[in-house]
Amino acid sequence: MDRLLNSCEQLQHLELDNCDTGDEPVLKTNIPNSKISYLKLCSCLFEKVEFLCLPKLSELHYELSYSLNTPFSLGIVPCLEEVRLVCKMASYQSGYNLSELLHGTKEIHALTLDFEGEKVWMLPEGQKLHSLFQNLSKLFIHGIYAKFGLSWTITVLEAAPFIKTFGIKVCDHVCTEKNRRLYAKRINPWQKNNKLNSSRHLNLTRLEFGGFMAVKKHLQFVRAVMDYASSLETILLEDKDPCEYCDEVNSNRPILRQVPSFQKINASKK
């Protein structure tokens, strides 16, 4: 792989989809002269990826089906500013420490974590998350199973004092039940750590809520964020995305296709 990439001296944007390395379970990228700034790996069959040296990499998207071990490690990536991690983890897997996954990064400003409606694989780490999130300005937590509570996401937010944009997306798809043999039990290790610090002030100016419904749990969450973020200016409430797979599961029922809508609210000062 390094030979191929080294031969493409002007390459800046790279996407790998359903790739593997043959007999080598670990992909190592050590390209000191690389100009790659955007890298996306989707459903690749790597046991692990070691980003040893990618000096210009600024945006990393990593989407994997599952990984028994830590899926990647970061070496020399001084320009990395945006990371998106998408993972559907089985119940028998223990989860990941973000401080290990993102070790060595200091300039990440935008982070997206997507659990795809299964267990929450990000483990609570206390003060380590405060150090990791100190420069974040945007945080998105997507794929939250609909039956999980939401207040725990605010405790994650409290570890990032300078965040301006915070987004969550609730996942409630019938089609996910087809894989319950593999993903037998949904677990959220943060559910017991949902006590909010009433003395902490959030600097949010924008809240985005995907999969919003006018139910008590969702309304209480929005109100809690408003209470904690006095500088909040905009709240974006969006319906859940339509899903063709859910339509297939419900094929024996009348199908109502609905175009996603959203509500944009300017948060008024108290």
N, C-alpha and C positions, 0 to 999 in steps of 0.2 A: 504493500500500500504506500509506504513512504517513497519508494522509487517512482511510482506513478505520480504521486502528488509533487514530488521534487521536480519532475519533468514539466509540470504546468506552472511555470514561474509567475504568471499573471493571474492565476486562479484566486478569486475572492469569495465566491459563493459555492458551497458544496452541500448536496443532499444525498444521503445514502438510504435506500429503501429496500428492506428484506435482503440485506447483504450478509455474508459471513466470511470467515478467513480460512475456510477449509479445515485442516487439522489443528490449526492454532486457535485456541479458545480466546486468547487475549489480543486485541488490536492495540498496537502501540504507534502513536503519532509523534515523531520527533523531527520536526521540520523547522529549524531555526530561521530559514530564509522565506518561510511561507508568508503569503499575503492574504490568506484566508481570513475573512472577517465574520462570515456567517456559516455555521455548520449545523445541519439537521440530520439526526439519525432516527429512522423510523422502523420499528419492528425488525431490527437487525439481530442476527443470531450470534452476538458476541457475549461471552461470559463476562468479559470486562473490557473497558476501553481505558487506556492510559494516555491522557493528553499530556505528553512529556514536555513538548515545547511547540506552542502555536502563538507566536508573539503578537500577531495582529488580530487574533480572535476576539470579537466583541459581543457576539450573540450566539448562544448555544441552545438548541432544541433537542432534547433527548426523550424519545418515546419508546418504551420497551414493554413487552408483554409480561415478563417476569424475570427476576434475577435472584438466584439463591444467595449471592454474595453482594458486596458493594458494587454497583454496576459500572462505576468509573472513578477515576482519580485525576486530579488536576495538578499539573506541574507548573511550567512557566507560561502563564496566560495573563500577563499584566494588564491587558486592555479589556478583559471580560467585564461587560456591564449588564448584560441581560441573559437570564437563564430560565428555561422552561422545562420542567420535569413532569412527564406523564407516565404513570405506572399503575397497572392493575395488579395488586399483590394478593396472593392467596392467603387464606387464614393461617396456614401453618408457618408462614414466614414471619420473622420477628419485627421487621421494619428497619428503617435507616436513620442514622444520625446526620442531620444536615451539616453539622460542623465537620464531619468526616468527608462527606461528599464535596463540599465547597471549600475545603481546607486550602489555604494559600491565596484565596481571593479577597481583595480589599475594596474593589471598586464596583461591586454589583449594585446597580441602582433599581433594577426591575427583576422581580422573581415571581414565577408562576408555578404552583404546585397543583397537579391534577390527579385525583385518586380514582377517577372513572367510576364512581358509585360504589366502590368496594371499601375495604378497611383503610383507615388512615395510617399510612406507612411512615409518616414523619413522627419521630419519637420526641417527647419532652426532654429538654436539655438544660433548662434553667438559664444561668448566666451566660452559657456558651452562645445561646441564640442572641442575646443582647449584643455580644461582640460581633457576631456574624451579620446582624441586621443594622448595624449602626449607620450605614450609608444608604440604606434602602429608601427610595422615594415612591416606589410602586410595588404593591404586594397583591397577588391574586391567588385565592384558594378555590379551586374548581373541583367538580366531580364529588361534591359532598353528598353522601347518601341521605336521602330525604328524611329518614327517621332519626338521624343524629340531631342533637341540639346544635345551636349555632353560637352560643355565648363563648364557647372555647376559642373561637376564631379571634375574638377580641383580646383574649389573653395572649395569643400569638402576636397580635398587633401591638400590644403593649411593649413587646421586646424591640420594636422598631420606632424609636422616638421621632424620626424625621419623615415618616411616610405621609405623603400628600394624597395618594390615590389608593384606595383599598377596594378590592372586588371579591365577591364570593359567587359561586354558582352551584345550585342544588341540583342533584341528579336523581330523577325519579322515572326510570324507564322500565316498563314491563319486560322488555327483551333481556334484561340482565339476569332475570330469574332462570333463563335457559342454562346458565353455567353454574348453577348452585352446587353441583357435585364437586367442582373444583374450588369455587369460592363459597365454602359452606357457611362461614360465619363472618359477619362484618363486625370489626372491632375498632374502637376509637380510643387510643391510649390517652388522649387529651380530655376525655369526658369527665374525669375526676379532677382535672385541673382547670376548672372553669370559674373560679372565684375571681371577680374583677377587683382591681385596685382602685377604689373610689377616689384616691388622692392623685391618680395619674391623669395627666391631661394629654389628649391626642391632638395632633396637629393636622388632622385630615381636612382636606377641602373637597374631596369627591368620594362618594360611595357608590359602587355598582353592585347590583343584586340580580343575578340571573336565576331564572326558575322561580321568581317571586310569585306568591299567592297571598291573597288577603285573608290569611289565617292568623290566629293568635300568636303562634311561635314566630312567624316572620315579622309581624308588626312589632312585637316586643323587641326583636333584634334591632330593627331599624331605629326604634325609639332609644334603645340603649346606646347605639352609636352616636345618635344626635346628642344625648346627654353627656357623652364623654368627649365629643369633638365640638367645641363651641365655635370653631372657625369653619365648620362645614358649610359649603356653598351649594353643592349640587348632589342630588341623589338620583341615580338612574335605576329604575325598576323595570325588569324585562321578563317576559313570559319565557317558559322553557322552550327549547328548540324542538320543532317537530322531528319525529324519528320514523324512518321508513321500516326499520326492523320491528318497532313496536306495532306498526300497522300490520306487518305480516303475522305477528303473534295473535293479534286481534282480528285476523282476517275473516272470522266467522261472525264478527259484529259489524254494525254500521260504522264506517270510518268517517270521522269529521276532520278534515284537514284545516288547520288554522295557521294563518300567517302570523309569525311572532310579532308582538307589539311591545312597545315600551312606554314607560311614563317617565318624564324628566321633571324633577321637582327641584326648585330652588329653595334650599333650606333657609327659612326665615330666622332671623336673630330672635333670641328669647328676650 
